[in-house]
Amino acid sequence: MSAKLSNLAAHGEPEEQLRAPLEKLIVAFAEMCGVPAKEIAAVGETALNELKTRPDYAVTIRHTLVGFIEIKAPGKGADPRRFKNQHDKQQWEKLQSLPNLLYTDGNEFSLWRNGELTGAIIRLTGDLESAGAALTAPASLQGLFEDFFRWQPISPTNAHQLAEISARLCRLLRDEVTEQLALESTALTALATDWRKLLFPEATPEQFADGYAQAVTFGLLMARARDIKLDQSGGGLDHVAKQLSQTHSLIGAALRLLTDDVNNQATLKTSLGTLTRVLDAVHWPAISKGKADAWLYFYEDFLAVYDNELRKKTGSYYTPPEVVSAMVRLTDEALRSRFQQGAGFASPAVTVADPAIGTGTFLLGVLRQIAETVEKDRGAGAVPMEISAAVNRLVGFEMQLGPFAVAQLRILAELAELTGNAKATPRLFVTDTLGNPYIEEEWIPGILGSIAQSRKEANKVKRDEPITVVIGNPPYRERAKGLGGWIESGSRNSSEAAPLSAWMPPAAWGVGAHAKHLRNLYIYFWRWATWKVFDQNPQTDQGIVCFITVAGFLNGPGFERMRDYLRRTASEIWVIDCSPEGHQPEVNTRIFEGVQQPVCIVLAARPKGTKPDTPADVYFRALPASHRQDKFKALGKVRLDGKGWAKCSTDWRAPFLPLAKGKWPTYPALIDLFTYHGSGVMPGRTWIIAPDKQSLEQRWQTLINAPADKKEELFHPHQAGDRTSQRVVKEGLHGHEARLTPVRNDRKPCILPVRYGFRSFDRQWIIPDKRLINRPNPEMWETHSEDQVYLTALTRTAPSSGPALTLTCLIPDMDHYKGSFGGRAIPLWRNEEADEPNIPAHLLALLKRRYRRDVSAEELFAYVAAIAAHPAFTERFQKELVQP
C-alpha cells in the first residue's frame, strides 16, 4: 500500500501527482479481488478545470464500464458534501447522478451511488505527503474497492424507479452537452445547427442540450421496451437507431442523428457510457407487468427528478384519466347530437388532433371511445379493422421528445392490444404546433430524411388537412410574449395578419391594458385550435374545440374579444368550472395538484348553419367544491343535455359566467367608477427596494464601484431584457432627477430614494430611477403629489377574506394589495395639481342630481373605501366574488 501511494511525483498539481500511484493501486486491488491485470483498465482524462461532468477515470473490466474515480488534492477529503471550492461543489451536483463513483484525495476514499454514500469514508493511517513507508490502510479499503469493481446495474422493478434512474442520467447527459457546447465542441456545434434546421429553428444551446438528452434517453428506453440490446454486443447505438427506425421512425432517426458521429460519442462518453450500461439492465416486462398504462405517469415522475423547473417553463401538467374520459365522452356526445355523426368519434368523417399530446392520454381516450362504440354497435370482431382505419384520422403534435416517445410507446401498445397487429402506426409528429405551417422546405441530407419528412408532413397537416375536433390540455405559461410563433407573429412572407390579432381588443373598448394576458401559451393554443377548426377553410369550418385550461379567459377584461369571437363563431359553448374554490385552493381539491390557478373545461361547437350574427348559447356549471375524487365522480355524470347547466349572458363580450341573481349584477364594477386605472410599479429587481434609504445608497455604491465584469451580474438584468446596466433611457421619472447615462458608466450617488407602497401594510423605500425599474408606469409618477391617494385591488382574482381593497398615499407596487396576482391601482386625481378628479364627470353629475347637492371626488372615493375595504364586504359577497 505504502509503495503504491507514498511515491508521489515531484511536479504538477497536487491531484495530478496522485495519478500514477493511484493507477497502480487500482490494478493491485483488482488482482486482489480476482480480476487479472490485463482485464482492467483505468482510462484517465486530461485535467481541464472547465469540465465538471467528467471524472478523472473511467474504469472498465473486460471492456465493460463499471464506474468512475474522481481525484481531489490531498487534504480536501473524500466527502463531496463538505467541499468549499465552487468548482468542486458544482461538479458534485452533476457527478452525483452517477451510479458508481469513487472519490479520493489519497488520504481518504469513499464510494457513492446515485448521490448516496455507500458504507463509511475510509481514511489511511498516516499522512500521504509525509508518512512515507509508514502509510498504511485498514482492511476495509479492499472491501470498498471490491464493491466498486463488482458493481452491476440493477433493473428497476417499477416505472417510478425507472423514471428516477433515467432522469438522473439524462440530466448528466444534458449537463455534459451544455458543457461541451460552451467549449465549442466542433461535432456538437455542427449537430446543434442541424437540429435547429430540422426541428426547432429558435432553439438556444440550453434547449438543444435538453432536446438532445431527452431524445437519446427516451430512444434508449424505447429500445429496451422492444428488448433491443444497447451495448456493443448488440451492435451499439447505431444498430439501436436502425432497429428503432423500423417502427419508431422519428425517434430512431433522431437517435441516429444524435449519436451517429463517433466524435460526439467520445465527447459525451461519461454520460452516454453510463446511460447505455444502466438502461441495458432494464427488463420492461418485469416493470410493466403486462399493464398497458405502466407509462401513464412516467414522464411526470421523470420531470420531477430531471428538472422540475422545466415542467413550470413548459406548462407540462398531465391530465388525469378521469378528466380525459369525460372530455372525450362529452365531445363524442356533441358529435352525435349536433353534427349528425351517429357513431361519434368512430364516424369516418371525423378527424381529431391533439396539439400538445404530452404522453398521449387524449388520443388513447379517443381510441378507446371508438373501440367501445364499435363493439357496442357491431360486436368485438369489428374492432380491429375499425381501429386500424381510425388511426389515420388521429393526429398528435408534441414539441418535447421525452413525452413524445412515451406517447408513441403507449399508443402503439394500445393499438397492438385493440387490433392484434403491432404494425399500425399513429400519426404523431415532433413539431412546434404554433410554428409557421407555410415555411419553405430546404434540402435535407438523406441520413436525416425521416426527420425532414416528419416535419414536412406535420406542416402539411397544419396547412392543408381539415380537422373536425381539436381536444387536449395545452401548456400554460404566463408572460409568454415572443413564444407564440406564427400564431402570435404571423409570417414574414405573408401580408396576412397573425391569427392572434383577431383577439386583440380595439382601443375603443378601453381594455388594452389587459390585453397582455393574451400572451400566454394556453391562449396561443386556443387560437391555433379555433383557427384550424373554424377559420382555416370556409368549406370545412364545422367542428369542435374542447380544452381543459386555466380559467382566466372566462371573465378577464383582456379576453373580451376572444369571448366575442367565440360567441360569433360557435353555436353552443359549455363551460365546466373545475375550481369553484377560487385561486390557491387546498391541494386535495385541485384537478392538477401542482396548479394553483382555477381551471375549467370548455367545449365550443360549430355545426352547420351557425350564424355569426347570433351569439352562441353559453352554458355553465361548477363541479363540487370538494376533494378531487368527488369532482371526478361528478364529472363522470355530466351530460351536455342533462340538468345542472346555468345559462350565461348573450352579450358579445360578457364573461362566460352564469347570469348573477339578486342585486349583485346591478352593482357597478370598481373600475367602472373611475376614469383611469393601471398597474402599479413593477420593479423587476428586489435590490432597489429596502426598509431604509441608507441600505439603498450602500447597494448603489457597491454596484457602481464593482469591477466592470461584475456590474451586470450585480444589476440583475431582467430575463426579457427590459433593463440592463448598459441601457440608455431618454428621460427620467417625473419629479425626480433624470440620469441619461448608462448605469455601468454612472459615478454619482444614487438618485434620492423616496417612500414606496410596497405592500398594503408594508411601506418601503425605492430608488426612483427609470434605468432600474422594469415597468415604472410613468403616468402614475406624473400624477403623483402629496394630495394623491390610491386604491389597490385585485382584478384577475378575488379576495377570500379581509378587505376587498386597500389604500395608500405612496406610489404603489403592482402587487401592493397582497404580494401576488397583481391587480389595479386607482388614483383619486388625474393630475399632479389634484384638481382633476379620476371620476367621470357624468357620474358626479348623476350623484348631484340624486342627492341634490354637490358630491366631491374625495367623498365618493372615501365611500368606496368605507364599503369595500371593510372585511364584512368580502364575507357577505364571498360567493359572488369567487371567480372561476
C-alpha positions, 0 to 999 in steps of 0.5 A: 500500500505504502509503495503504491501511494507514498511515491508521489511525483515531484511536479504538477498539481497536487491531484495530478501527482496522485495519478500514477500511484493511484493507477497502480493501486487500482490494478493491485486491488483488482488482482486482489479481488480476482480480476487479472491485470490485463482485464482492467483498465483505468482510462484517465482524462486530461485535467481541464478545470472547465469540465465538471461532468467528467471524472478523472477515470473511467474504469472498465473490466473486460471492456465493460464500464463499471464506474468512475474515480474522481481525484481531489488534492490531498487534504480536501477529503473524500466527502463531496458534501463538505467541499468549499471550492465552487468548482468542486461543489458544482461538479458534485451536483452533476457527478452525483447522478452517477451510479458508481463513483469513487472519490479520493484525495489519497488520504481518504476514499469513499464510494457513492451511488446515485448521490448516496454514500455507500458504507463509511469514508475510509481514511489511511493511517498516516499522512500521504505527503509525509508518512512515507513507508509508514502509510498504511490502510485498514482492511476495509479499503479492499472491501470498498474497492471490491464493491466498486469493481463488482458493481452491476446495474440493477433493473428497476422493478417499477416505472417510478424507479425507472423514471428516477434512474433515467432522469438522473442520467439524462440530466448528466447527459444534458449537463455534459452537452451544455458543457461541451457546447460552451467549449465549442465542441466542433461535432456538437456545434455542427449537430446543434445547427442541424437540429435547429434546421430540422426541428426547432429553428429558435432553439438556444444551446440550453434547449438543444442540450435538453432536446438532445438528452431527452431524445437519446434517453427516451430512444434508449428506453424505447429500445429496451421496451422492444428488448433491443440490446444497447451495448456493443454486443448488440451492435451499439447505438447505431444498430439501436437507431436502425432497429428503432427506425423500423417502427419508431421512425422519428425517434430512431432517426433522431437517435441516429442523428444524435449519436451517429458521429463517433466524435460526439460519442467520445465527447459525451462518453461519461454520460452516454457510457453510463446511460447505455450500461444502466438502461441495458439492465432494464427488463420492461416486462418485469416493470410493466407487468403486462399493464398497458398504462405502466407509462401513464405517469412516467414522464411526470415522475421523470420531470420531477427528478430531471428538472422540475423547473422545466415542467413550470417553463413548459406548462407540462401538467398531465391530465388525469384519466378521469378528466380525459374520459369525460372530455372525450365522452362529452365531445363524442356526445356533441358529435352525435347530437349536433353534427349528425355523426351517429357513431361519434368519434368512430364516424369516418368523417371525423378527424381529431388532433391533439396539439400538445399530446404530452404522453398521449392520454387524449388520443388513447381516450379517443381510441378507446371511445371508438373501440367501445362504440364499435363493439357496442354497435357491431360486436368485438370482431369489428374492432380491429379493422375499425381501429386500424382505419381510425388511426389515420384520422388521429393526429398528435403534435408534441414539441418535447421528445421525452413525452413524445416517445412515451406517447408513441410507446403507449399508443402503439401498445394500445393499438397492438392490444385493440387490433392484434397487429403491432404494425399500425402506426399513429400519426404523431409528429415532433413539431412546434404546433404554433410554428409557421405551417407555410415555411419553405422546405430546404434540402435535407441530407438523406441520413436525416430524411425521416426527420425532414419528412416528419416535419414536412408532413406535420406542416402539411397537416397544419396547412392543408388537412381539415380537422373536425375536433381539436381536444387536449390540455395545452401548456400554460405559461404566463408572460409568454410574449415572443413564444407564440410563433406564427400564431402570435407573429404571423409570417414574414412572407405573408401580408396576412395578419397573425391569427392572434390579432383577431383577439386583440381588443380595439382601443375603443373598448378601453381594455388594452391594458389587459390585453397582455394576458393574451400572451400566454401559451394556453391562449396561443393554443386556443387560437391555433385550435379555433383557427384550424377548426373554424377559420382555416377553410370556409368549406370545412369550418364545422367542428369542435374545440374542447380544452381543459385550461386555466380559467382566466379567459372566462371573465378577464377584461383582456379576453373580451374579444376572444369571448366575442369571437367565440360567441360569433363563431360557435353555436353552443359553448359549455363551460365546466368550472373545475375550481369553484374554490377560487385561486390557491385552493387546498391541494386535495381539491385541485384537478392538477395538484401542482396548479394553483390557478382555477381551471375549467373545461370548455367545449365550443361547437360549430355545426352547420348553419351557425350564424355569426350574427347570433351569439352562441348559447353559453352554458355553465356549471361548477363541479363540487367544491370538494376533494378531487375524487368527488369532482371526478365522480361528478364529472363522470355524470355530466351530460351536455343535455342533462340538468345542472347547466346555468345559462350565461349572458348573450352579450358579445363580450360578457364573461362566460359566467352564469347570469348573477341573481339578486342585486349583485349584477346591478352593482357597478364594477370598481373600475367602472367608477373611475376614469383611469386605472393601471398597474402599479410599479413593477420593479423587476429587481428586489435590490432597489427596494429596502426598509431604509434609504441608507441600505439603498445608497450602500447597494448603489455604491457597491454596484457602481464601484464593482469591477466592470465584469461584475456590474451586470451580474450585480444589476440583475438584468431582467430575463426579457431584457427590459433593463440592463446596466448598459441601457440608455433611457431618454428621460427620467421619472417625473419629479425626480432627477433624470440620469441619461447615462448608462448605469455601468458608466454612472459615478454619482450617488444614487438618485434620492430614494423616496417612500414606496407602497410596497405592500398594503401594510408594508411601506418601503423605500425605492430608488426612483430611477427609470434605468432600474425599474422594469415597468415604472408606469410613468403616468402614475409618477406624473400624477403623483403629489402629496394630495394623491391617494390610491386604491389597490385591488385585485382584478384577475382574482378575488379576495377570500377574506379581509378587505376587498381593497386597500389604500395608500398615499405612496406610489404603489407596487403592482402587487401592493394589495397582497404580494401576488396576482397583481391587480389595479391601482386607482388614483383619486386625481388625474393630475399632479395639481389634484384638481382633476378628479379620476371620476367621470364627470357624468357620474358626479353629475348623476350623484348631484342630481340624486342627492341634490347637492354637490358630491366631491371626488374625495367623498365618493372615493372615501365611500368606496373605501368605507364599503369595500375595504371593510372585511364584512364586504368580502364575507357577505359577497364571498360567493359572488366574488369567487371567480372561476 
